[in-house]
Amino acid sequence: KNKQYNLNIVKCYNNNYISNEIHVDIDINFYNIIYEKNILAAIDENEIEIITEKSKEKLLLQKEYMYCGVSFFRKNNEMFLIVALTSKSCLEDSKLILYKIE
């Protein structure tokens, strides 16, 4: 499952585009990626792989819920991942998971 990817990260600062290529090994079959401050989150239906410069961790999602969205959140120089989930059987049953990235 482990695959190496070359990702081209493009950011805009004052109307100037800066491109940076990173090389990363991702162990899951993902369908979405978010990247911020050298932290990458690869998202699959039931798990999220979080890759930093120092570590690689997997966040397993409860199978009775479906993934709706994910975003990074920074507070007091700490980085968090916010994951929105909705129950597969009851759309009114939704929750947010706040995961601290070490």
N, C-alpha and C positions, 0 to 999 in steps of 0.2 A: 504493500500500500504506500510506502514511503516514496514520495516523488519530489524531485527538485524542480523549482520554478525560478525563472528570472522575471522579476516584476519591475516594471518601470513606474516609479512614483513621480508624479508631476504635481508641483505646488506653485501657486501664484503669489508673488510678493510684489506689491506696488506695480502691477501690470507686467511684471517680468516672470516668465515661466522658468522654473528650475526643475530639471529632470535628474533623478537619482535612481540607478538600477540596484536592486538588492537581490541576493540569492537566498532562497529559503527552502527548507525541507518541510513538507506538509504531509502528515500521516493519514489524514481523512479525505474522503471524497467530498469536497466542498462545492457549494454553489454560490457562495458569496464571500467576499473578503472586505474587511475594513482595516485601515492602517492609520495610526497616529502616534507621533512621538516615539518612533522606533518600536512600536508594539503592533503586532499583526494578529487579527482574529479571523480564522478561517471557519466558516459556518456551514454545518450540515444540518439535516433535519433533526437529528437527535443528539448532536454534540457540537461543541465549539472548541477548536484548538487555538490556544493563546500562545504566541511565540514572541519572546523578548530576546534581547541580546544575550541574556544569561540563562534562560530556561524555556521549557516547553511544557505546557499543561493542557489537560483536557477537562472541559466542563461538560458533564453528561446531563442532558435534559430529560425530564420525566416523559416517558413514552405516551402518557395519556394527554399530554399537551402538545400543541404545535407552536413552532417558532413564528413570531410575528415581526420582530425587529430587534436590532442590537445597536448600541451606541457607546462610545467612550465618554467618560465623565471624570473631570479632574477637580479635586477639592483638597486644599491645604497641601499641595505638592504630592498628593497621592492619586494614583490612577485607578479608576473603576470601570467595569464593563456592566452596562445595564442591558438586561435581556427581557423582552416582552414576550409572554406566552399566553395562549388561549387554549382552554380545554377543547378537545376534539368532540366531546359529547354535549357540552353546554357552553354556548358562546358567551354567556354572561359571566362565566367563571374564567377570569383572566388574572394574571399576576405579573409582577416585575421581580426579577432577581438582580440584586446588586452584588457583584463579584469583585473583590479587591485584588488588584494585580500586584504581586510582590516584585 
